[in-house]
Amino acid sequence: MTTTQNTARVGLFFLLGLALIWVSYETLGDGNALKKRGYNLVAGFDNLKELKAGDDVRMAGVRIGMVESTRLAGQRAEAVLRIDPTVKIAGDAKAIIASAGLLGTNYIAVDLGSTSAAPLAAGAEIRTQASPDLNTIMTQLGDLGGKLESALGSISSVMGGKEGEPGLFQRLDTLIAENSAKVDATMSNLQEITTKVNRGEGTLGKLINDPQLHDDLLASVGELKVAAGDARNFMSEAQTLVAQVKSGQGTLGTLIYDDQAGNDIKAVAANLRELSDKLAKGEGTLGKLITDDSLIREVQGTLRKADRALDGMGDSGPITAVGVVAGALF
């Protein structure tokens, strides 16, 4: 083996060593090579919850970038995200701070968003959503445990009783002991009632045990349904009639809404009132007949003469009878 070959081999091993060192550095540095490519997005939160530079940015569980840096910006904290240039994030996508397991590190989780939304440009701000962290949950669980312990203490004091006061179970035992006779009487009455019902006694017993009464009840219910249907039909017809009257149809609608018919009725009423006034004043033949007593007496005298003439006709011949009638009338 010549010196030239040895030198070439040493140079090759040296280059391989440099490559391994670079790969190891990028691997241990959690993909810091992304710092040299991709684009930045800004995510603002009220609290970054232990989020730090180098933490993952994931979409649907797939790593698409990393947290490049964190900073304070006024009344909020911001995380600058470095996103892989091959990944486009929809404009309506949201980012939250999630945790990888109960004791795992935090990371930024980004949802897919909608396909119709335009992708975010480099340097844009992604929408964020707050999520409860482990510390908040544990604090709330501690408060809940305290409240639960207080509630259990109250229940225990109620059940067991306080100093010198009987508890709930003692009160129930005393109440049952004092009213045992009444409870026994009530149970006896209930047993008697159920026995009568089973025998078919009383209205409820007959209703349960008598098929004919059951059928009659069903028939009555059917008749009630028919009556209800008739009532609905009547109401429908009444509504139709009212609608026709409102639209001026029919005699009643014409009387109510037709101005000409109303004027005619008023004219007839005026004529009747005028006629009654004339009759009351004795004007005209009918008025005189109603108010003039002399005309009635004359008519009565004429009728009496006719009556005498008819009586005289019975004793005379035809010619003589005509003369008798003429003489009696005139």
C-alpha positions in Angstrom: 0.0 0.0 0.0 1.5 3.3 -1.1 1.6 6.6 0.8 -0.9 8.1 -1.6 -3.5 5.5 -0.8 -3.0 5.9 2.9 -3.5 9.6 2.6 -6.7 9.1 0.6 -8.1 6.7 3.2 -7.3 9.1 6.1 -9.0 12.0 4.2 -12.1 9.8 3.5 -12.3 8.8 7.2 -11.9 12.4 8.2 -14.8 13.5 5.9 -17.0 10.6 7.2 -16.2 11.7 10.7 -17.3 15.3 10.0 -20.5 14.1 8.4 -21.3 11.9 11.5 -20.5 14.8 13.8 -22.9 17.1 11.8 -25.7 14.5 11.8 -25.3 13.9 15.5 -25.4 17.6 16.2 -28.6 18.1 14.2 -30.2 15.1 15.8 -29.3 16.1 19.3 -30.1 19.7 18.6 -33.7 18.5 17.7 -33.5 19.5 14.0 -31.9 22.9 14.3 -31.1 22.7 10.7 -34.6 24.1 10.2 -33.3 27.4 11.4 -31.5 27.7 8.1 -34.7 27.2 6.1 -38.5 27.5 6.3 -40.6 30.5 7.3 -41.6 32.1 10.6 -45.0 32.4 12.2 -46.0 34.2 15.4 -48.3 32.6 18.0 -49.5 34.8 20.9 -50.7 33.3 24.2 -51.6 34.6 27.7 -49.2 32.0 29.1 -46.6 29.9 27.3 -46.8 27.1 30.0 -43.1 26.1 30.1 -42.9 26.2 26.3 -39.3 26.8 25.2 -37.1 27.1 22.1 -36.6 23.8 20.4 -40.1 22.4 21.2 -42.0 20.8 18.4 -44.7 22.3 16.2 -47.1 19.5 15.1 -50.0 19.3 12.7 -52.3 16.2 13.0 -49.5 14.6 15.1 -46.8 15.2 12.4 -43.8 17.4 13.2 -43.8 20.4 10.8 -41.5 22.7 12.6 -40.1 23.9 15.9 -40.3 26.8 18.4 -37.5 29.1 17.4 -37.8 31.6 20.3 -40.1 32.9 22.9 -40.6 36.5 24.0 -42.8 39.0 25.9 -44.8 41.4 23.8 -46.8 43.8 25.9 -49.5 42.0 27.9 -48.9 38.6 26.3 -46.2 36.1 25.5 -45.3 35.2 21.9 -43.7 32.1 20.4 -41.9 32.5 17.1 -42.4 29.3 15.1 -40.1 28.0 12.3 -42.2 26.0 9.9 -41.0 23.6 7.2 -41.2 25.4 3.8 -43.0 22.4 2.3 -45.9 22.8 4.7 -48.7 25.3 4.1 -50.9 26.3 7.1 -54.4 27.5 6.3 -55.4 31.0 7.4 -58.2 29.8 9.7 -56.0 27.2 11.5 -55.6 27.5 15.2 -52.6 26.7 17.5 -52.8 25.5 21.1 -50.2 24.5 23.6 -50.5 20.8 24.2 -48.6 18.3 26.4 -47.0 15.1 25.3 -48.4 12.9 28.0 -49.0 13.6 31.7 -45.3 14.4 32.4 -44.1 15.1 28.9 -42.9 18.3 27.3 -45.2 20.9 25.8 -45.5 21.5 22.1 -47.5 23.6 19.7 -50.4 21.7 18.1 -51.9 23.2 14.9 -55.2 22.0 13.4 -55.6 21.5 9.6 -58.0 24.4 9.1 -60.2 24.5 6.0 -59.0 23.8 2.4 -60.7 27.0 1.1 -58.7 29.3 3.3 -55.6 31.0 1.9 -52.3 29.9 3.5 -50.5 32.0 6.0 -47.6 34.1 4.7 -44.2 34.3 6.2 -44.2 36.5 9.3 -48.0 36.3 9.8 -49.7 35.6 13.1 -51.5 32.4 13.5 -54.7 32.3 15.6 -54.4 30.7 19.0 -56.7 29.1 21.5 -56.1 28.8 25.3 -56.0 25.3 26.8 -55.9 24.3 30.5 -52.5 23.3 31.8 -51.7 20.6 34.3 -51.1 23.1 37.2 -54.5 24.7 36.7 -56.2 21.3 36.6 -54.5 20.1 39.7 -55.5 23.3 41.5 -59.1 22.9 40.5 -59.0 19.3 41.6 -57.6 20.4 45.0 -60.4 22.9 45.4 -62.9 20.2 44.3 -61.5 17.9 46.9 -61.9 20.5 49.6 -65.5 21.2 48.7 -66.2 17.4 48.5 -64.6 16.9 52.0 -66.8 19.8 53.3 -69.9 18.3 51.7 -69.2 14.9 53.2 -68.7 16.4 56.6 -72.0 18.1 56.4 -73.7 14.9 55.3 -72.0 13.0 58.1 -73.2 15.6 60.7 -76.7 15.3 59.3 -76.8 11.6 59.3 -75.0 11.1 62.7 -76.4 14.2 64.4 -74.6 17.0 66.3 -74.0 17.3 70.0 -77.1 16.4 71.9 -79.2 16.2 68.7 -80.3 13.0 67.0 -79.3 12.3 63.5 -81.4 11.6 60.5 -81.4 7.8 61.0 -82.4 8.3 64.7 -85.2 10.6 63.7 -86.5 8.1 61.1 -86.3 5.3 63.6 -88.3 7.3 66.2 -90.8 8.4 63.5 -91.4 4.8 62.4 -91.7 3.6 66.0 -94.2 6.3 67.0 -96.4 5.7 63.9 -96.1 2.0 63.6 -99.8 1.5 64.4 -100.8 4.0 61.7 -98.4 2.4 59.2 -99.9 -1.1 60.0 -103.5 0.3 59.5 -102.5 1.9 56.2 -101.0 -1.3 55.0 -104.1 -3.2 56.0 -106.3 -0.7 54.2 -104.2 -1.0 51.1 -104.4 -4.8 51.2 -108.2 -4.5 51.6 -108.4 -2.2 48.7 -106.3 -4.4 46.4 -108.5 -7.4 47.5 -111.7 -5.6 46.5 -110.1 -4.5 43.2 -109.1 -8.1 42.4 -112.7 -9.3 43.2 -114.1 -6.7 40.8 -115.8 -4.6 43.5 -116.1 -0.8 43.2 -115.7 1.3 40.1 -112.0 0.6 39.7 -112.4 -3.1 40.3 -115.2 -3.3 37.7 -113.1 -1.3 35.2 -110.2 -3.7 35.6 -112.2 -7.0 35.7 -115.3 -6.3 33.7 -114.7 -6.6 29.9 -118.1 -5.0 29.1 -117.4 -1.9 31.2 -114.0 -1.7 29.5 -115.6 -1.9 26.1 -118.3 0.7 27.1 -115.5 3.0 28.2 -113.7 2.6 24.9 -117.0 3.3 23.1 -117.5 6.4 25.1 -114.0 7.5 24.3 -114.7 6.9 20.6 -117.9 9.0 20.8 -115.9 11.7 22.5 -113.4 11.6 19.7 -116.3 11.8 17.1 -117.8 14.7 19.1 -114.4 16.4 19.1 -114.2 15.9 15.3 -117.7 17.4 14.8 -116.7 20.3 17.0 -113.6 20.9 14.9 -115.7 20.7 11.7 -118.2 23.2 13.2 -115.4 25.5 14.2 -114.0 25.2 10.7 -117.4 26.0 9.1 -117.8 28.9 11.5 -114.5 30.2 10.5 -115.4 29.9 6.8 -118.7 31.7 7.5 -116.9 34.5 9.3 -114.4 34.7 6.5 -117.3 35.0 3.9 -119.0 37.6 6.0 -115.8 39.6 6.3 -115.4 39.4 2.5 -118.9 40.7 2.0 -120.3 37.4 0.6 -123.9 36.2 1.3 -126.9 38.0 2.7 -125.3 38.8 6.1 -122.0 39.9 4.5 -123.9 42.1 2.1 -126.0 43.6 5.0 -122.8 44.3 7.0 -120.4 45.5 4.3 -122.6 46.7 1.4 -123.3 50.4 1.7 -126.1 50.3 -0.8 -127.9 47.6 1.2 -127.5 49.5 4.3 -128.9 52.7 2.7 -131.9 50.6 1.4 -132.6 49.3 4.9 -132.4 52.8 6.3 -134.9 54.0 3.6 -137.3 51.2 4.4 -137.1 51.9 8.1 -137.8 55.6 7.4 -140.8 54.7 5.2 -142.1 52.4 8.0 -141.7 55.2 10.5 -143.5 57.7 8.3 -146.3 55.2 7.7 -146.7 54.5 11.4 -146.8 58.3 12.1 -149.6 58.7 9.5 -151.6 55.8 11.0 -151.2 57.3 14.4 -152.4 60.7 13.1 -155.4 59.0 11.4 -154.4 59.9 7.9 -155.5 57.8 5.0 -158.2 55.1 4.9 -156.3 52.6 7.2 -155.5 55.5 9.6 -159.1 56.6 9.8 -160.3 53.0 10.2 -157.9 52.7 13.1 -158.5 56.0 14.8 -162.1 57.1 13.7 -164.8 55.5 16.0 -167.7 56.9 13.9 -166.6 54.9 10.8 -166.6 51.7 12.9 -170.1 52.5 14.3 -171.4 53.1 10.7 -170.0 49.7 9.6 -171.6 48.1 12.6 -175.0 49.7 11.8 -174.8 48.5 8.2 -174.1 45.0 9.4 -177.1 45.1 11.7 -179.4 46.3 8.8 -178.0 43.5 6.6 -178.8 41.0 9.4 -182.5 42.3 9.6 -182.9 42.1 5.9 -181.7 38.5 5.8 -184.2 37.7 8.6 -187.0 39.2 6.5 -186.1 37.3 3.4 -187.2 34.1 5.1 -190.9 35.1 5.0 -191.1 36.7 1.5 -190.8 35.6 -2.1 -187.8 36.5 -4.3 -189.1 39.8 -5.6 -190.5 40.8 -2.2 -187.1 39.8 -0.7 -185.2 42.1 -2.9 -187.5 44.9 -2.0 -187.1 44.1 1.7 -183.3 44.1 1.4 -183.3 47.4 -0.5 -185.5 49.0 2.0 -183.5 47.8 4.9 -180.3 49.0 3.5 -181.4 52.3 2.2 
